[in-house]
Amino acid sequence: MKTYFDCIPCFLRQALDAVRAVTDDPRKQEMILRGVLHLTSQMDLKDSPPSMGKRIHSLIREASRNSDPYLAIKERCNRFAHDLMPWARRTIESASDPFECAVRLAIAGNILDFGVQRVFDEESARKIIEGVLHAPIDLDAIRQLHSEVAEAKKILYLGDNAGEIFFDRLLIEQLPCERVTFAVRGAPILNDVTRADAVTCGLTEMVNVIDSGSDAPGTILEDCSVEFRAHFTAADRVIAKGQGNYETLSDEDAPIWFLLKAKCPVIAQDLRCENGALIVRWQHPTGGEQKQRSILTCQETEKAGEDPIIRH
């Protein structure tokens, strides 16, 4: 996916939030923000948004000498998700279709995204997660996904955010685990998932876990390690979670299932859906031809263009 004009204010907002998190010194804040403005002025709009995000957050980490500015937020998201697991497991076990329920919860976990949010409201987040269980979703797409992963010999599951990984584990438990490889980011970026988060949620005890070799907030294949690209090429099916993975892989000629919640107008425009929609999208490896399996509306609060857990 290319970068749209409307992505530029979002880059600057992310940078401002990150700068305020890493230093209280106005001079350092100004210096870093001027550097971000310079990077933004030189960006190629043909690149995906995570490509620019990688450069911006690399600058912030280097200038602030803080290798993981979002560490405290990631730990909070992991605790929040961990505490929801008993309820989530009971919900899946009592569901008429446990696989469908697990898919819904995996998508629901995608709200834990600090590339989009500014302040995390746990009570509102839980209400949104519970609401996803009853929201419209393409059941045919979910049935097709279920059938395909059952037959796939190699499944590559691309994680997105800390906290969300607990919900990913619930879906992975519905898959043939011995055939699943889970991929995390190669280094900290925003609140994206890393190997430490995979260890925290116990996923390393269930499946093979690798990292992308990149600190981009998505999956930029040319920036990834040889090992990761080998896994990507060998996979019969790729499950890609979240907006960052969609932004970087939506033009790739590969067998990818995208699972995400459209959390900004730019993504919604690219997907031709309403902001807040739940997306289950199958991308055929046929010379870039893509097939959208699910574009669905969201809850009334999301139709207004803003999730209640986002505070401006």
N, C-alpha and C positions, 0 to 999 in steps of 0.2 A: 504494500500500500504506500502511495506517495504521501508526502507531507502537505497538508492543506494550510492555507493562510491562517485559519482559525487555530491551528496547532501552536502558532508562535506565541500568543499571549499565555497559553498553557505552559510552554517551556519556561517563560519568565516567572510565572506564578510558582511553578515547582522550584525554580532556582531560589526565589525569594524565601519560600518556606524552608528550604534546606539551609540557606545561609543563616537564617535566624535561629535554626536549631543548632548550628555548629559554633557560632560565635556571637557575643554580645557587643563586640567592638565595631562601632559604626564605620570606622576607616577600613577595617577588613571586609565588612559587608559591602561597602561601596566598591572596593577593589575587585572583589569576586564578581559582583553584579556587572561591572564594566567589562570584565573578561567574558562573561556570559553574553552580553550584548554584542561584543565583537564576534564571538563564535556564531551567534545567530545571524548576524549580517552576512556571513560568508557561507551559510549552509546551502546545500543543493536540495531544492524542493522535490527532486526526483527520489531522494533517499527516504526511507521510512522514518517515522517519528522516533523510534527507539535508537536509530543511528545518531540522531542529534542528542537524544537523552544521554547516551553513553558518553559523548564528548563533554556535555555540560557537567554531569556529575563527577566525571574524572577530574575536571578542573576544580570543582568544589572540594573534593576529597584532598587533592594535592595542596590547594591553597590553605585549607583549614587544618591540614595534617590530621585529619580524622578519617580513618579507613572505612568506617561503617556508621555514618551519621544517623541511620535509622534503626540501630540495634535495639534501643529501648522500645521503639514502636513494634518491632518484630517480636520481641519477647512478650509484649502485651497481647498482640494478636494471637500468638501461640497459646498463651494461657486462656484467653477467651474461647478459642476453638476447642482446646482440651476439655474445658469445663462443659462444653455442649455435647461432647461425644456420647455420654450415657443416654441422653435424650435422643440424639441422632440415631444411635444403634437400635434403640427401642422402636423408633419410628420406621426404620427400614425393616426390622424383623416383623412388625405388625402390618406392613404394607401388602396389598394384594399383588403388587409387582415390585419386589425389592430392587431389581435393576433400575427400573424407572425412577424409583424413589432416590436411589444412590446418585443417579445422573442429576436429578433436580438439586440434591444437596451439594454436589460438586460444583454446579453452576452457582448456587446460592453463595458458596464460599468465596466466589470471585468478587464479592463486594468489598473484601478486605484489601483494598488497593489504594496505597498512598501516593500513587502517581495521579490519582483523581481526587481523593479526599483531602481535607485539611485537618479536621478534628474527628476523632473516632468516638462515636456515641454507641456504647455497647447495647443499651436497651433498644435503640432504634435498629441496630444491626440485627439483633435477634428477631425482631418483628419482621424485618425484611426476609430473613432466612426462613422463618416459618411461613410467610406469605408465598414464597416460591413453591412450596409444596402443593399449593392449590392454584397456581397461575397457569394460564394456557401454555401448552407445549406440544410440539409435534410428536405424537406417539408413534407414528409410522417411522419417523427418523430414529427414534430411540430403539424401536424394534430392529431396524436395519443395523444400527450400531451394535446391538447385542448379538445379532447373528454373525456379523463380520468379525468381531473380536473373539467369538467362540471358535471360529475357523482359522484365525490368524496364527501363524507360527511364531512371529516376532512382533511384539507391540512396543512401540516407543511412546511413553507418556511424558509430555513436556509440562513441568510444573510452572506456576506463575508467582504466587505470593506466599509469604509466611502466614501462618494461620489457615489460609486456604488449603495448605497441604494436608491438614487433618481431614478435610472433607474429600480431598483427592484419595486419601487412603480408604475411605469408605467405598468409593467406586472401585478402586483397585481390588478390594476384597471380593468384589463381584466378578472379577476377571480371572483368567487362568494365570495366576501369579508367577508360575514358573516360566512364562513366556513374556513377562513384562520387564522392561527396563525403564526406570524413572530418571529423568534428567532435570538437574538444577542449574542455576547460574554458576559461572566459573569463579565469581568473586562478588562481594556485596555491591548492590546497586538498588537504590530506593529501599522498599521493603520486600524485594523479590526473594524468592526461596533459594537457599544455599544448602550445602551438605549438612551444615549444623542443624538446620530445621528438619531435614530428613531423619537425622539421628533423634532429635527431640520427639518426633511423632512416631518413632519406631519403624519407619518405612525401610530403613536399611536392613532390618531383620526379616523383611518380607520379600523384597525384590532387589535386583541389581540396581544400584544407584550410580550414575555417572554425572559429570558436570559438562557444560557446553564448552568450557575453555574460554568463555567470553564473559565480560561484565556488562554486556548490553542488556537493557530491560526488555528483551525479546530474544528471538533466535535468528541472528544474522548469519547465515550459513558460511559465508566467506570469512567471517570473523571467528568461527568456531574451530575447535581442535580437530585433528585428523581422526581421533578416536570417535568423537561425537558424530562427525560426518559419515563415518563408516556405519555407525548404528542407525543413523537417519536413512541412509541409502538402503540398508538391509531390511528395514522394517516393512512388514506387510501392511501395517496400519499405524498411523501416528495419531495420537490424541493430543491436541494442542489446547491448553487452557489459557484463557484470558486474552485481553486486548493486545498486549505487547506481542504475544506469539501470533495473533491474527495479523497485526500490522506488518510483521516481518516475513510471514510465510504465505500470505494470501495470494501472492503471485507465483509461488513455487509450483512446479509440475510434480506433485507428490500426492500419495494417498493419505489425506489428512482429514480427521474429524475435528472441527473447531467447536469447543464448548466455552461459552462466555456469556456475560451479561453486557449488553451495550450500555456503557456508562457515560458516554459523552455524545454530543450532536454530530461530531465529525465521524466517529465510528458508525453511528446510526445512519448517516448519509451514505457512507461507503457500503454498508450492508443493505441499504434501502429498507430500513426498518425504523420503528419509533424508538426514541431514546428510552432506555430501560428495558428493551425487549430481551427475552431469553433466547439465546441462539444455539441451535444444534445444526451445524452445517457440514455437509460432506463435500469435499473437494476432490474431484476425479483427477487422476494423473494422466490426462489426455491432452498434452500440448498446451496446458494452461487453462483449458476449458473448465469452468467451475459450475457446480450445481448447488444451489442453496436449498437446504432441506427444511429450514425452519426460520421464519421471520414472524415473530409474534408480539402482540402488544403487552404492555406491562401494567402495573397497578396504577390507580388514579394519581397517586402522589408522584409517580415517575413520569406520567404523561406531561406534567408541568415542566419537565426537563431537569428536575433536581431531586436526588434521593434525600430522604430526611436525615441520613447520617452525615450528610455533607453540610458543613457550616461555613458560611462565607463571612 
